[in-house]
Amino acid sequence: MKSKYTTETIEKARVLREKEGLSYTRIRRRTSIPQTTLKRWSNSQGWKSIPLLEPRISDPTDPKIQQLEELERKLQAARNDVTHLKMIHKTLQKKYDTLAEQVELVENVGLPILSPITKKKASGKTEATAFIVASDWHIEEEINPESVNMLNAYNMEIAEKRATKFFQAGLRLTEIIDRDVNITTIVLSLLGDFISGDIHEENRETANSLPMEAITRAQNYIVSGIQFLLNNSKYDLVIPCHVGNHTRTTKKVFIATEYGHSLEFLMYKNLELFFRGEKRVKFHITRAYHSYLPVYDMTIRFHHGHGMLYGGGIGGLYIPVNKAISQWNKARRADLDCFGHFHQVKDGGAFVSNGSLIGYNPYAIRIKADYEPPRQLFFVIDSKRGRTFTCPVIVEE
């Protein structure tokens, strides 16, 4: 194995031992060579120390001895400083190398390159259909602000204002989207529960009018809204109609003949009769729980939503709704379910749910429902890209 000490270093140690007669300890102090190494060299090479005629006794008071010891201490301190500085230099060198690599990387990447983005002009070639969803208005139900901690207030006067705002905002959203695509049709989905009715005893306490009077008033609101859309736009109107669970005249739901015991079914028929001479209006009034509407290459399934059970689980609507959709798709597949009933605007991918015109009420507090302000639903289906836009319709000023 090659020695790390040079011939000159070994020779210097020999001279200090043989010529000057220094001990191994003092040679170590001067050269930093371990004593064991010095002894090994001495034994293998036969070093001879200077013979002394008499013992050399160091006098600690001798100025030369003191000066020599002081110099040896300074020499050792200097060696220690050199070792420490070497360690610092090594650490700084590593940091420098790292920074140099980073600087080189930045220089190689260079400055950001600006790629101008130009404004695209609408081609007008893509066709789309707008959906405005109306449900859960409960127009005759009164909400005392104190009963909901001042979070909401509702009566028939407020209901009329919100219904008017609904049609105005729905048309405004359609016109905004129509700037970039070609919209020819609005699907105005009437999905039920426009009144609260008297299916529960409590509804009689909070109602501002009787069910027949309330359904007549709701009918007037809808007629006015449809006429507004016809007078202020060029769009055709397709109107799917579904009854809700609140407008039945029976105590319990008659599943097979639910429509025949619903005030809303009668209202829809009256609406159809009122607009029978309007070529731009087409009603789809179903007697089944579901109705299906083909839109381009998609199929939309409409229903009120009371056919699905939701007990307030932590997963929200998503779990029970997706389970129901999975079962229904086994009989007849749809690409999108659209419903109301739960008073929550949700986009679940395979479904969209509508909010309510009435908004937050004491019943929502009791069942620990999510707080949601009064709002309805708007979405767009593009002929090439599918559903591209979904948003709430704000019905409050």
The 8 nearest C-alpha neighbors of each residue, nearest first, counted from 0:
[[1, 2, 3, 4, 5, 36, 6, 40],
 [0, 2, 3, 4, 5, 6, 9, 36],
 [3, 1, 4, 0, 5, 6, 9, 36],
 [2, 4, 1, 5, 0, 6, 8, 9],
 [5, 3, 2, 8, 6, 9, 7, 1],
 [4, 6, 8, 7, 9, 3, 2, 10],
 [7, 5, 9, 8, 10, 4, 11, 2],
 [6, 8, 10, 5, 9, 11, 4, 12],
 [9, 7, 11, 5, 10, 6, 4, 12],
 [8, 10, 6, 12, 11, 7, 13, 5],
 [11, 9, 13, 7, 12, 8, 6, 14],
 [12, 10, 8, 14, 13, 9, 7, 15],
 [11, 13, 15, 9, 10, 14, 16, 8],
 [14, 12, 10, 16, 11, 15, 17, 9],
 [13, 15, 18, 17, 11, 16, 12, 10],
 [16, 14, 19, 12, 13, 18, 21, 17],
 [15, 17, 20, 13, 21, 14, 48, 19],
 [16, 18, 48, 14, 47, 20, 49, 15],
 [19, 17, 14, 20, 15, 16, 49, 48],
 [20, 18, 15, 21, 16, 17, 14, 49],
 [19, 21, 16, 49, 48, 17, 18, 15],
 [22, 20, 16, 19, 15, 25, 26, 23],
 [21, 23, 24, 25, 26, 20, 16, 15],
 [22, 24, 26, 25, 34, 27, 21, 37],
 [25, 23, 27, 22, 26, 28, 34, 21],
 [26, 24, 28, 27, 22, 23, 21, 29],
 [25, 27, 23, 29, 28, 24, 30, 22],
 [28, 26, 31, 32, 24, 30, 25, 29],
 [29, 27, 25, 26, 31, 30, 24, 75],
 [28, 30, 26, 27, 31, 25, 71, 74],
 [29, 31, 27, 32, 28, 26, 12, 8],
 [32, 30, 27, 28, 29, 33, 26, 78],
 [31, 33, 27, 30, 34, 36, 37, 26],
 [34, 32, 36, 35, 27, 31, 37, 23],
 [35, 33, 37, 36, 23, 38, 27, 32],
 [36, 34, 38, 37, 33, 39, 32, 40],
 [37, 35, 39, 34, 33, 38, 40, 32],
 [36, 38, 34, 40, 39, 35, 41, 33],
 [37, 39, 41, 35, 40, 36, 34, 42],
 [38, 40, 36, 42, 37, 41, 43, 35],
 [39, 41, 43, 37, 38, 42, 44, 36],
 [42, 40, 46, 38, 44, 45, 39, 43],
 [43, 41, 45, 39, 40, 44, 38, 46],
 [42, 44, 40, 41, 45, 39, 46, 38],
 [43, 45, 41, 42, 46, 40, 39, 13],
 [46, 44, 42, 41, 43, 47, 40, 39],
 [45, 47, 41, 44, 17, 48, 13, 42],
 [48, 46, 17, 45, 49, 16, 41, 50],
 [47, 49, 17, 20, 16, 50, 46, 18],
 [50, 48, 20, 17, 51, 18, 47, 19],
 [51, 49, 48, 52, 20, 47, 53, 17],
 [52, 50, 53, 49, 54, 55, 48, 20],
 [51, 53, 50, 54, 55, 49, 56, 48],
 [54, 52, 51, 55, 50, 56, 49, 57],
 [53, 55, 56, 51, 52, 57, 50, 49],
 [56, 54, 53, 57, 51, 52, 58, 20],
 [55, 57, 54, 58, 53, 59, 64, 61],
 [58, 56, 59, 55, 64, 61, 60, 54],
 [57, 59, 61, 60, 56, 64, 62, 65],
 [60, 58, 61, 57, 64, 65, 62, 63],
 [61, 59, 58, 62, 65, 64, 63, 57],
 [60, 62, 64, 58, 59, 63, 65, 57],
 [63, 61, 65, 64, 66, 60, 59, 67],
 [64, 62, 66, 65, 61, 67, 68, 60],
 [65, 63, 67, 61, 66, 62, 68, 59],
 [66, 64, 62, 68, 63, 67, 69, 61],
 [65, 67, 63, 69, 64, 68, 62, 70],
 [68, 66, 64, 70, 69, 65, 63, 71],
 [67, 69, 71, 65, 70, 66, 64, 72],
 [70, 68, 66, 72, 67, 71, 65, 73],
 [69, 71, 73, 67, 68, 72, 74, 66],
 [70, 72, 74, 68, 69, 73, 75, 67],
 [73, 71, 69, 75, 74, 70, 76, 68],
 [74, 72, 76, 70, 75, 71, 77, 69],
 [73, 75, 71, 77, 72, 76, 70, 78],
 [74, 76, 78, 72, 77, 73, 71, 79],
 [77, 75, 73, 79, 78, 74, 72, 80],
 [76, 78, 80, 74, 75, 79, 73, 81],
 [77, 79, 75, 81, 80, 76, 74, 82],
 [80, 78, 76, 82, 77, 81, 75, 83],
 [81, 79, 77, 83, 78, 82, 84, 76],
 [80, 82, 78, 84, 79, 83, 85, 77],
 [83, 81, 79, 85, 80, 84, 78, 86],
 [84, 82, 80, 86, 85, 81, 79, 87],
 [83, 85, 87, 81, 86, 82, 88, 80],
 [84, 86, 88, 82, 83, 87, 81, 89],
 [87, 85, 89, 83, 84, 88, 90, 82],
 [88, 86, 84, 90, 89, 85, 91, 83],
 [87, 89, 85, 91, 86, 90, 92, 84],
 [88, 90, 92, 86, 87, 91, 85, 93],
 [89, 91, 87, 93, 92, 88, 86, 94],
 [92, 90, 94, 88, 93, 89, 95, 87],
 [91, 93, 95, 89, 90, 94, 88, 96],
 [94, 92, 96, 90, 95, 91, 97, 89],
 [95, 93, 91, 97, 96, 92, 98, 90],
 [94, 96, 92, 98, 93, 97, 99, 91],
 [95, 97, 99, 93, 94, 98, 92, 100],
 [98, 96, 94, 100, 99, 95, 93, 101],
 [99, 97, 101, 95, 100, 96, 102, 94],
 [98, 100, 96, 102, 97, 101, 95, 103],
 [99, 101, 103, 97, 98, 102, 104, 96],
 [102, 100, 104, 98, 103, 99, 105, 97],
 [103, 101, 99, 105, 104, 100, 98, 106],
 [102, 104, 106, 100, 101, 105, 107, 99],
 [105, 103, 101, 107, 102, 106, 108, 100],
 [106, 104, 108, 102, 107, 103, 109, 101],
 [105, 107, 103, 109, 104, 108, 102, 110],
 [106, 108, 104, 105, 109, 103, 102, 110],
 [109, 107, 105, 106, 104, 110, 111, 103],
 [108, 110, 106, 107, 105, 111, 112, 104],
 [109, 111, 112, 108, 106, 105, 107, 113],
 [112, 110, 113, 109, 108, 114, 105, 106],
 [111, 113, 114, 110, 109, 115, 108, 116],
 [114, 112, 115, 111, 116, 110, 109, 117],
 [113, 115, 112, 116, 111, 117, 110, 118],
 [116, 114, 113, 117, 112, 118, 119, 111],
 [117, 115, 114, 118, 119, 113, 120, 112],
 [118, 116, 119, 115, 120, 114, 113, 121],
 [117, 119, 120, 116, 121, 115, 179, 122],
 [120, 118, 117, 121, 122, 116, 179, 123],
 [119, 121, 122, 118, 179, 123, 117, 178],
 [122, 120, 179, 123, 119, 180, 178, 124],
 [121, 123, 124, 120, 179, 125, 180, 119],
 [124, 122, 180, 121, 181, 125, 179, 126],
 [123, 125, 122, 126, 181, 180, 121, 179],
 [126, 124, 180, 123, 181, 127, 382, 383],
 [125, 127, 181, 382, 180, 182, 381, 124],
 [128, 126, 381, 182, 382, 380, 181, 180],
 [127, 129, 380, 184, 182, 379, 185, 381],
 [128, 130, 379, 185, 378, 186, 173, 184],
 [131, 129, 186, 378, 377, 185, 379, 187],
 [130, 132, 377, 187, 376, 169, 188, 186],
 [131, 133, 188, 376, 187, 130, 377, 375],
 [134, 132, 189, 188, 190, 375, 131, 135],
 [135, 133, 190, 191, 136, 339, 192, 189],
 [136, 134, 192, 355, 193, 137, 356, 191],
 [135, 137, 193, 356, 138, 357, 134, 355],
 [138, 194, 136, 195, 193, 135, 140, 139],
 [137, 139, 136, 194, 158, 155, 140, 193],
 [140, 138, 207, 206, 155, 137, 213, 208],
 [141, 139, 206, 205, 138, 137, 207, 154],
 [140, 142, 154, 153, 205, 206, 139, 143],
 [143, 141, 153, 152, 144, 360, 154, 140],
 [142, 144, 145, 146, 152, 141, 153, 147],
 [145, 143, 149, 152, 146, 151, 147, 142],
 [146, 144, 148, 149, 143, 147, 150, 142],
 [147, 145, 144, 143, 148, 361, 142, 149],
 [148, 146, 145, 149, 144, 150, 361, 360],
 [147, 149, 145, 150, 146, 144, 151, 143],
 [148, 150, 144, 145, 147, 151, 146, 152],
 [151, 149, 148, 147, 144, 152, 359, 145],
 [152, 150, 144, 149, 359, 147, 153, 358],
 [151, 153, 144, 142, 143, 154, 150, 149],
 [154, 152, 142, 141, 157, 357, 158, 151],
 [153, 155, 141, 157, 156, 158, 140, 139],
 [156, 154, 158, 157, 139, 138, 159, 153],
 [155, 157, 159, 158, 154, 160, 153, 138],
 [158, 156, 160, 154, 155, 159, 153, 161],
 [159, 157, 155, 161, 156, 138, 160, 154],
 [158, 160, 162, 156, 157, 161, 155, 163],
 [161, 159, 157, 163, 158, 162, 164, 156],
 [160, 162, 164, 394, 158, 163, 159, 165],
 [163, 161, 165, 159, 164, 160, 158, 166],
 [164, 162, 160, 165, 161, 166, 159, 167],
 [163, 165, 161, 167, 394, 162, 166, 168],
 [166, 164, 162, 394, 168, 163, 167, 169],
 [167, 165, 169, 163, 168, 164, 224, 170],
 [168, 166, 164, 170, 165, 169, 171, 163],
 [167, 169, 171, 165, 170, 166, 164, 172],
 [170, 168, 166, 172, 171, 167, 165, 131],
 [169, 171, 173, 167, 168, 172, 166, 174],
 [170, 172, 168, 174, 173, 169, 167, 175],
 [173, 171, 175, 169, 174, 170, 168, 176],
 [174, 172, 170, 176, 171, 175, 177, 129],
 [173, 175, 177, 171, 172, 176, 170, 178],
 [174, 176, 172, 177, 173, 178, 171, 179],
 [177, 175, 173, 178, 174, 179, 172, 180],
 [178, 176, 174, 180, 175, 179, 182, 181],
 [177, 179, 176, 175, 180, 174, 121, 181],
 [178, 180, 121, 177, 176, 123, 181, 122],
 [181, 179, 177, 123, 125, 126, 178, 182],
 [180, 182, 126, 123, 177, 125, 127, 183],
 [183, 181, 127, 177, 128, 126, 184, 180],
 [182, 184, 234, 235, 181, 128, 185, 233],
 [185, 183, 235, 234, 128, 236, 182, 186],
 [184, 186, 129, 236, 130, 187, 128, 235],
 [187, 185, 130, 237, 238, 236, 188, 129],
 [186, 188, 238, 131, 132, 185, 130, 237],
 [189, 187, 132, 239, 238, 133, 186, 190],
 [190, 188, 240, 133, 191, 134, 239, 241],
 [191, 189, 241, 134, 303, 240, 188, 133],
 [190, 192, 243, 242, 134, 241, 193, 189],
 [193, 191, 135, 243, 194, 245, 134, 137],
 [192, 194, 136, 137, 135, 191, 134, 138],
 [193, 195, 137, 192, 138, 196, 139, 136],
 [196, 194, 137, 245, 140, 192, 197, 246],
 [197, 195, 210, 246, 245, 194, 198, 202],
 [196, 198, 199, 202, 203, 200, 195, 210],
 [197, 199, 196, 250, 245, 200, 202, 247],
 [200, 198, 197, 201, 202, 203, 196, 250],
 [201, 199, 202, 203, 197, 198, 204, 205],
 [200, 202, 204, 203, 199, 205, 197, 206],
 [203, 201, 205, 197, 204, 199, 200, 206],
 [202, 204, 201, 206, 205, 200, 197, 199],
 [203, 205, 201, 202, 206, 200, 207, 140],
 [204, 206, 202, 141, 140, 203, 201, 207],
 [207, 205, 140, 139, 203, 208, 202, 204],
 [208, 206, 139, 140, 141, 205, 209, 155],
 [209, 207, 206, 139, 213, 212, 210, 211],
 [208, 210, 212, 211, 213, 206, 207, 196],
 [211, 209, 213, 196, 212, 214, 208, 197],
 [212, 210, 214, 213, 209, 215, 262, 208],
 [211, 213, 215, 209, 210, 214, 208, 216],
 [212, 214, 210, 216, 215, 211, 139, 208],
 [215, 213, 217, 211, 216, 212, 218, 210],
 [216, 214, 218, 212, 213, 217, 211, 219],
 [215, 217, 219, 213, 218, 214, 212, 220],
 [218, 216, 214, 220, 219, 215, 213, 221],
 [217, 219, 215, 221, 216, 220, 214, 222],
 [218, 220, 216, 222, 217, 221, 223, 215],
 [219, 221, 217, 223, 218, 222, 224, 216],
 [222, 220, 224, 218, 223, 219, 225, 217],
 [223, 221, 219, 225, 224, 220, 218, 226],
 [222, 224, 226, 220, 221, 225, 219, 227],
 [223, 225, 221, 227, 226, 222, 166, 220],
 [226, 224, 228, 222, 227, 223, 221, 229],
 [225, 227, 229, 223, 224, 228, 230, 222],
 [228, 226, 224, 230, 225, 229, 231, 223],
 [229, 227, 225, 231, 226, 230, 232, 224],
 [230, 228, 226, 227, 231, 232, 225, 233],
 [231, 229, 227, 228, 232, 226, 233, 225],
 [232, 230, 228, 229, 227, 233, 226, 170],
 [233, 231, 234, 229, 228, 230, 170, 227],
 [232, 234, 235, 229, 231, 183, 230, 228],
 [235, 233, 184, 183, 232, 185, 236, 229],
 [234, 236, 279, 184, 280, 185, 183, 237],
 [237, 235, 280, 185, 184, 186, 279, 238],
 [236, 238, 186, 281, 282, 280, 187, 185],
 [237, 239, 282, 187, 188, 186, 283, 281],
 [240, 238, 283, 188, 282, 189, 284, 237],
 [239, 241, 189, 284, 190, 283, 238, 188],
 [242, 240, 190, 191, 303, 302, 189, 243],
 [241, 243, 191, 263, 264, 190, 258, 303],
 [244, 242, 191, 192, 303, 245, 246, 241],
 [243, 245, 246, 247, 192, 305, 242, 252],
 [246, 244, 195, 192, 196, 243, 247, 198],
 [247, 245, 261, 196, 262, 244, 243, 263],
 [248, 246, 261, 260, 249, 245, 244, 262],
 [247, 249, 260, 261, 246, 250, 262, 198],
 [250, 248, 251, 247, 260, 252, 198, 253],
 [251, 249, 198, 248, 252, 247, 199, 197],
 [250, 252, 249, 253, 247, 198, 248, 254],
 [251, 253, 254, 257, 249, 250, 247, 244],
 [254, 252, 257, 256, 255, 251, 249, 260],
 [253, 255, 257, 256, 252, 288, 258, 251],
 [254, 256, 253, 257, 287, 258, 288, 286],
 [257, 255, 259, 253, 258, 254, 260, 286],
 [256, 258, 253, 254, 259, 260, 255, 252],
 [259, 257, 261, 260, 256, 286, 264, 242],
 [260, 258, 256, 257, 261, 264, 286, 262],
 [259, 261, 247, 248, 258, 257, 249, 262],
 [262, 260, 247, 258, 246, 263, 264, 259],
 [263, 261, 265, 246, 264, 266, 247, 260],
 [262, 264, 266, 265, 261, 242, 267, 246],
 [265, 263, 267, 266, 261, 262, 258, 242],
 [264, 266, 268, 263, 262, 267, 269, 261],
 [267, 265, 263, 269, 264, 268, 270, 218],
 [268, 266, 270, 264, 269, 265, 263, 271],
 [267, 269, 271, 265, 270, 266, 272, 264],
 [268, 270, 272, 266, 267, 271, 273, 265],
 [271, 269, 273, 267, 272, 268, 266, 274],
 [270, 272, 268, 269, 274, 273, 275, 267],
 [271, 273, 269, 275, 270, 274, 268, 276],
 [272, 274, 270, 271, 275, 269, 276, 222],
 [275, 273, 277, 271, 276, 272, 270, 280],
 [274, 276, 272, 277, 273, 271, 278, 280],
 [275, 277, 274, 278, 273, 272, 280, 279],
 [278, 276, 274, 279, 275, 280, 281, 273],
 [279, 277, 280, 276, 281, 275, 235, 274],
 [278, 280, 235, 277, 236, 281, 234, 229],
 [281, 279, 236, 278, 277, 237, 235, 282],
 [280, 282, 237, 238, 236, 279, 283, 278],
 [283, 281, 238, 239, 237, 284, 271, 280],
 [284, 282, 239, 238, 240, 285, 281, 237],
 [285, 283, 240, 282, 239, 241, 286, 267],
 [286, 284, 287, 283, 290, 241, 240, 289],
 [285, 287, 258, 288, 284, 256, 257, 259],
 [288, 286, 289, 285, 290, 258, 255, 257],
 [287, 289, 302, 286, 290, 285, 241, 303],
 [290, 288, 302, 287, 301, 300, 291, 285],
 [289, 291, 301, 300, 285, 302, 292, 287],
 [292, 290, 300, 299, 301, 298, 293, 289],
 [291, 293, 299, 298, 294, 300, 290, 301],
 [294, 292, 298, 297, 299, 295, 291, 296],
 [293, 295, 297, 298, 296, 292, 299, 380],
 [296, 294, 297, 382, 293, 298, 381, 383],
 [295, 297, 294, 298, 293, 382, 385, 383],
 [298, 296, 294, 295, 293, 334, 299, 333],
 [297, 299, 293, 333, 334, 292, 294, 291],
 [300, 298, 335, 292, 291, 333, 336, 334],
 [299, 301, 291, 336, 290, 333, 337, 335],
 [302, 300, 337, 290, 289, 338, 336, 291],
 [303, 301, 289, 338, 304, 288, 241, 190],
 [302, 304, 338, 190, 339, 243, 305, 340],
 [303, 305, 338, 340, 306, 339, 302, 307],
 [306, 304, 307, 303, 340, 244, 308, 243],
 [305, 307, 304, 308, 303, 288, 302, 323],
 [308, 306, 305, 304, 309, 320, 323, 319],
 [307, 309, 310, 319, 306, 305, 320, 304],
 [310, 308, 311, 319, 307, 316, 312, 315],
 [311, 309, 312, 308, 315, 366, 319, 316],
 [310, 312, 309, 315, 313, 368, 366, 367],
 [313, 311, 314, 315, 310, 309, 316, 318],
 [312, 314, 315, 311, 316, 310, 318, 317],
 [315, 313, 312, 318, 317, 316, 311, 319],
 [316, 314, 313, 317, 312, 311, 318, 309],
 [317, 315, 318, 320, 319, 314, 309, 311],
 [316, 318, 320, 315, 319, 321, 314, 347],
 [317, 319, 321, 320, 316, 314, 322, 315],
 [320, 318, 322, 321, 317, 316, 323, 309],
 [321, 319, 323, 317, 322, 318, 316, 324],
 [320, 322, 324, 323, 318, 319, 317, 325],
 [321, 323, 319, 325, 320, 324, 318, 326],
 [324, 322, 320, 326, 321, 325, 327, 319],
 [323, 325, 321, 327, 326, 322, 328, 320],
 [324, 326, 322, 328, 323, 327, 321, 329],
 [327, 325, 323, 324, 328, 329, 322, 330],
 [328, 326, 324, 329, 330, 325, 323, 331],
 [329, 327, 332, 331, 330, 325, 326, 324],
 [328, 330, 327, 326, 331, 332, 325, 324],
 [329, 331, 328, 327, 332, 326, 325, 333],
 [332, 330, 328, 329, 327, 333, 326, 291],
 [331, 333, 328, 329, 330, 334, 327, 298],
 [334, 332, 298, 335, 299, 300, 328, 331],
 [333, 335, 298, 297, 299, 349, 332, 336],
 [334, 336, 299, 349, 350, 333, 300, 337],
 [337, 335, 350, 300, 299, 301, 351, 349],
 [336, 338, 301, 351, 352, 350, 300, 335],
 [339, 337, 303, 352, 304, 302, 301, 353],
 [338, 340, 353, 303, 352, 304, 341, 134],
 [341, 339, 304, 342, 303, 305, 135, 338],
 [342, 340, 343, 339, 354, 304, 353, 352],
 [341, 343, 354, 355, 340, 353, 339, 344],
 [344, 342, 354, 341, 353, 345, 352, 371],
 [343, 345, 354, 353, 352, 376, 391, 342],
 [346, 344, 352, 351, 343, 347, 353, 350],
 [347, 345, 351, 348, 350, 352, 344, 389],
 [348, 346, 350, 349, 351, 345, 317, 352],
 [347, 349, 350, 346, 351, 335, 345, 336],
 [348, 350, 335, 347, 336, 334, 351, 321],
 [351, 349, 336, 347, 335, 348, 337, 346],
 [350, 352, 346, 337, 345, 347, 336, 353],
 [353, 351, 338, 345, 344, 339, 337, 343],
 [352, 354, 339, 344, 376, 375, 343, 338],
 [353, 355, 342, 343, 344, 375, 374, 339],
 [356, 354, 342, 135, 357, 373, 358, 374],
 [355, 357, 136, 373, 358, 374, 135, 161],
 [356, 358, 355, 136, 373, 137, 153, 359],
 [357, 359, 373, 372, 355, 356, 360, 371],
 [358, 360, 151, 363, 371, 372, 370, 357],
 [359, 361, 363, 362, 147, 358, 142, 364],
 [362, 360, 364, 363, 147, 146, 365, 359],
 [361, 363, 365, 364, 360, 366, 359, 367],
 [364, 362, 368, 366, 360, 361, 365, 367],
 [365, 363, 367, 361, 362, 366, 368, 360],
 [364, 366, 362, 367, 363, 361, 368, 360],
 [365, 367, 363, 368, 364, 362, 311, 310],
 [368, 366, 364, 365, 363, 369, 311, 362],
 [369, 367, 363, 366, 364, 370, 311, 365],
 [370, 368, 371, 367, 363, 343, 364, 359],
 [369, 371, 368, 359, 372, 363, 364, 358],
 [370, 372, 369, 359, 373, 358, 343, 342],
 [373, 371, 358, 374, 359, 370, 151, 355],
 [374, 372, 358, 356, 355, 357, 394, 371],
 [375, 373, 393, 354, 392, 394, 355, 356],
 [374, 376, 392, 354, 391, 353, 355, 133],
 [377, 375, 391, 132, 392, 353, 131, 390],
 [376, 378, 131, 390, 130, 389, 391, 392],
 [379, 377, 389, 130, 388, 129, 390, 376],
 [378, 380, 129, 388, 386, 128, 387, 130],
 [381, 379, 386, 385, 128, 127, 387, 382],
 [380, 382, 127, 385, 384, 383, 386, 126],
 [381, 383, 126, 127, 295, 384, 385, 380],
 [384, 382, 381, 385, 125, 126, 127, 295],
 [383, 385, 381, 382, 386, 387, 380, 127],
 [384, 386, 381, 380, 383, 387, 382, 297],
 [387, 385, 380, 379, 381, 388, 384, 378],
 [386, 388, 379, 380, 385, 381, 384, 389],
 [389, 387, 379, 378, 386, 390, 380, 377],
 [390, 388, 378, 377, 379, 387, 391, 376],
 [389, 391, 377, 376, 378, 392, 388, 344],
 [392, 390, 376, 375, 377, 393, 374, 344],
 [391, 393, 375, 376, 374, 377, 394, 168],
 [392, 394, 374, 395, 391, 375, 168, 165],
 [395, 393, 161, 164, 165, 374, 392, 373],
 [396, 394, 393, 161, 164, 373, 374, 160],
 [395, 394, 393, 164, 161, 160, 168, 165]]
